[in-house]
Amino acid sequence: MAVIVGIVIALGAIFGGFALDGGHLAALFQPYELLMIGGGAVGAFVIGNDAKSRQAVIDALPTLFQSARQTRALYLDLMTLMFELLTKVRKEGLMAVEDDVDNPLASPIFVKYPLIMADPHLIEFITDYLRLIITGNIDVYQIDNLMDNEIEVHHQDGQLAIIAINKVAEALPAFGIVAAVMGVVHTMASVGLPPAELGNLVAAALVGTFLGILLAYGVVGPIASLLERKLQESTGVFQCVKATIIASLNGYAPSLAVEFGRKVISAKQRPSFAELESILRPARK
């Protein structure tokens, strides 16, 4: 919703200011200029990206209209889940959570947290590393490094759509210039027309440059920036899980391990110590 509101504000201010200054909005309606700019940008996007990058863009665009999932409530559920799992391990041994890890959809622990269950990647991240800890004698530094590598791969995958959209934003002003040049060529080829008609042709040509810059900096560029922010927030949950598991492997009690996880959460989503404690107190019982 905020994306639509932002676009409406940007376009409304620009076109509204133009109209209030006495400009004629009809002069800005140049469908052929839009065809050249949009078609050129789409063609360049197809040429410059493989199927994986194109699919990443298709998958990322709907998320622009979704509210952020990485809320305080999700982090509270995540830390409570990790606390329950680590407490069970501490009391009953590693093998006690084997069934929970192998089939989280049927686990009495996991199913209590629908916000977590709604994110298959997060569930996979948690269960994969608990499974590694259960099945192998892996050094804590190896687990730490492996988690960093997986989080980096997750970030790189998320960057595919952002890079592709940024490239389109960078190319749009150039395609606007191309459309303007084509308009000038058309104007020069029509020098026999009356001055009023030549003026319309020149105006149409200049609109090409205007549209290219407007779309680049007013629409497409901000979309890439928003996707970058969403990617950073999605990485935060993995960092929280990593900090909690590593702290547990280093011998800290579950209540302290989740505190390590809480500390790596962004300040805006981070629950307070008292808030987390009030949630964990019933879990301890």
C-alpha positions in Angstrom: 0.0 0.0 0.0 2.8 2.4 0.9 4.3 1.8 -2.6 1.1 2.9 -4.3 0.8 5.9 -2.1 4.4 6.9 -2.7 3.9 6.6 -6.5 0.7 8.6 -6.4 2.4 11.3 -4.3 5.4 11.5 -6.6 3.5 11.5 -9.9 0.7 13.7 -8.5 3.2 16.4 -7.3 5.1 16.4 -10.6 2.1 16.4 -13.0 0.0 18.5 -10.6 2.7 21.1 -10.4 3.0 21.1 -14.2 -0.7 21.7 -14.6 -0.9 24.4 -11.9 1.9 26.2 -13.7 -0.3 26.4 -16.8 1.1 23.3 -18.6 -1.2 21.1 -20.7 -1.2 17.5 -19.4 -2.3 16.3 -22.8 1.1 17.3 -24.2 2.7 14.7 -21.8 0.6 11.9 -23.1 3.0 10.4 -25.6 2.2 6.6 -26.0 4.9 6.1 -28.6 7.5 7.6 -26.4 6.4 5.3 -23.6 6.5 2.4 -26.0 10.1 3.1 -27.0 11.3 3.7 -23.4 9.3 0.8 -21.9 10.0 -1.6 -24.7 13.7 -0.8 -24.7 14.0 -1.3 -20.9 12.1 -4.6 -21.0 14.2 -5.8 -23.9 17.4 -4.9 -22.1 16.1 -6.6 -19.0 15.5 -9.8 -20.9 18.9 -9.7 -22.6 20.9 -8.9 -19.4 19.3 -11.5 -17.1 19.1 -15.2 -17.1 16.0 -17.2 -16.3 16.9 -17.4 -12.6 17.2 -13.6 -12.3 14.0 -13.0 -14.3 12.1 -15.4 -12.0 13.6 -13.7 -9.0 12.1 -10.4 -10.1 8.7 -11.9 -10.8 8.8 -13.5 -7.3 10.0 -10.3 -5.6 7.5 -7.8 -7.1 4.4 -9.1 -5.1 6.3 -8.6 -1.9 6.3 -4.9 -2.5 2.7 -4.8 -1.5 3.0 -7.0 1.6 3.8 -5.8 5.0 7.0 -6.8 6.6 6.9 -10.3 8.2 9.9 -9.6 10.5 7.8 -8.1 13.3 8.3 -8.0 17.1 5.7 -10.8 17.4 7.6 -13.0 15.0 10.9 -12.5 16.9 9.1 -13.3 20.2 7.8 -16.5 18.7 11.2 -17.4 17.2 13.0 -16.9 20.5 10.4 -18.8 22.4 10.6 -21.7 19.9 14.4 -21.8 20.2 14.1 -21.7 24.0 11.7 -24.6 24.1 13.9 -26.7 21.7 17.1 -25.9 23.5 15.5 -26.6 26.9 14.3 -30.0 25.7 17.8 -30.8 24.5 19.3 -29.7 27.8 16.9 -31.7 29.9 16.5 -34.9 27.7 19.5 -34.9 25.4 20.0 -34.2 21.7 18.0 -37.2 20.5 14.9 -35.8 22.3 14.3 -33.3 19.5 15.0 -35.7 16.6 11.3 -36.2 15.8 10.6 -32.4 16.0 13.5 -31.7 13.6 12.6 -34.5 11.2 8.9 -33.6 10.9 8.3 -30.0 12.2 4.8 -29.9 10.7 3.8 -32.6 13.2 5.9 -31.4 16.1 4.0 -30.2 19.2 6.6 -27.6 19.7 6.8 -26.1 16.2 3.0 -26.1 15.5 2.5 -23.7 18.4 4.1 -20.9 16.4 2.2 -20.3 13.2 4.2 -17.2 12.3 7.3 -19.4 12.2 5.6 -22.2 10.3 4.5 -19.7 7.6 8.2 -19.3 6.6 9.5 -22.6 5.1 13.0 -21.2 4.7 13.3 -20.3 8.3 12.0 -23.7 9.4 14.5 -25.4 7.1 17.3 -23.3 8.5 16.5 -24.2 12.1 15.9 -27.9 11.5 19.0 -28.4 9.2 21.4 -27.1 11.9 19.8 -28.9 14.7 20.0 -32.1 12.6 23.6 -31.4 12.0 24.2 -31.0 15.7 22.3 -34.2 16.4 23.9 -36.4 13.8 27.5 -35.2 13.7 30.3 -34.2 16.0 30.8 -30.8 14.3 33.0 -28.2 15.8 31.2 -25.0 16.9 33.5 -22.9 14.6 32.5 -25.1 11.6 28.8 -24.6 12.4 29.4 -20.8 12.8 31.2 -20.6 9.4 28.6 -22.8 7.7 25.8 -20.6 8.9 27.6 -17.5 7.7 28.0 -19.0 4.3 24.3 -20.0 4.1 23.2 -16.6 5.2 25.5 -15.1 2.5 24.0 -17.3 -0.1 20.5 -16.3 1.0 21.6 -12.6 0.7 23.1 -13.2 -2.8 19.9 -14.9 -4.0 17.8 -12.0 -2.7 20.2 -9.6 -4.5 19.4 -11.1 -7.9 16.1 -9.2 -8.2 17.5 -6.0 -6.7 20.5 -5.9 -9.1 18.2 -6.6 -12.1 15.8 -3.8 -11.2 18.6 -1.4 -10.4 20.1 -2.0 -13.9 16.7 -1.1 -15.4 16.5 2.1 -13.4 20.0 3.0 -14.5 19.1 2.4 -18.1 15.8 4.3 -18.2 17.3 7.8 -18.5 19.3 6.6 -21.5 16.3 5.1 -23.1 14.5 8.4 -22.5 17.3 10.1 -24.4 17.0 7.5 -27.2 13.3 8.3 -27.5 14.0 12.0 -27.5 16.5 11.6 -30.3 14.1 9.6 -32.3 11.5 12.4 -31.8 14.1 15.0 -33.0 14.8 12.9 -36.1 11.0 12.8 -36.7 10.9 16.5 -36.3 13.8 17.2 -38.6 12.2 15.0 -41.2 9.0 17.1 -41.0 10.5 20.5 -41.5 7.9 21.4 -44.1 5.1 21.3 -41.5 3.6 24.5 -40.0 5.4 25.9 -36.9 2.6 24.8 -34.6 2.9 21.2 -35.6 6.7 21.3 -35.4 6.4 22.6 -31.9 4.2 19.7 -31.0 6.8 17.3 -32.4 9.6 18.9 -30.4 7.5 18.8 -27.2 6.8 15.1 -27.8 10.5 14.5 -28.2 11.4 16.2 -25.0 8.8 14.2 -23.1 10.9 11.1 -23.8 13.8 12.4 -21.7 11.4 13.5 -19.0 9.6 10.1 -18.8 12.9 8.2 -18.7 14.2 10.2 -15.8 10.9 10.2 -14.0 10.5 6.4 -14.2 14.1 5.8 -13.2 14.2 8.0 -10.1 10.5 8.2 -9.2 9.4 4.6 -9.6 11.9 1.9 -10.5 14.8 3.1 -8.4 12.7 3.4 -5.2 11.3 -0.1 -5.8 14.8 -1.5 -5.9 15.6 0.3 -2.6 12.5 -1.1 -0.9 13.5 -4.6 -2.0 17.0 -4.1 -0.6 15.5 -3.1 2.8 13.1 -6.1 2.8 16.1 -8.4 2.1 18.1 -7.0 5.0 15.1 -7.5 7.3 14.6 -11.1 6.1 18.3 -11.8 6.9 17.8 -10.7 10.5 15.8 -13.8 11.5 18.6 -16.1 10.3 21.2 -14.1 12.3 19.0 -14.4 15.4 18.8 -18.2 15.0 22.5 -18.4 14.4 23.4 -16.4 17.5 21.1 -18.5 19.6 22.4 -21.8 18.4 26.1 -20.8 18.6 25.6 -19.5 22.2 24.0 -22.8 23.1 26.8 -24.8 21.5 29.2 -22.7 23.6 27.5 -24.0 26.8 25.2 -21.2 27.6 21.8 -22.0 29.2 18.8 -21.7 26.9 17.6 -18.5 28.6 21.0 -16.9 28.0 21.3 -18.3 24.5 18.1 -16.6 23.4 19.4 -13.4 24.9 22.3 -13.7 22.5 19.8 -14.0 19.7 17.8 -11.0 21.0 20.8 -8.8 20.9 21.3 -9.2 17.1 17.7 -8.1 16.3 17.2 -4.7 14.8 16.3 -2.1 17.5 12.9 -1.4 15.9 11.8 -5.1 16.1 13.8 -6.2 19.2 11.7 -7.1 22.2 12.8 -5.8 25.5 14.4 -8.1 28.1 11.3 -7.8 30.3 9.0 -8.6 27.4 11.0 -11.7 26.4 11.2 -12.8 30.0 7.4 -12.5 30.4 7.0 -14.9 27.4 9.6 -17.4 28.5 8.4 -17.6 32.1 5.3 -19.8 31.2 7.6 -21.8 28.8 9.9 -22.7 31.7 7.0 -24.1 33.6 
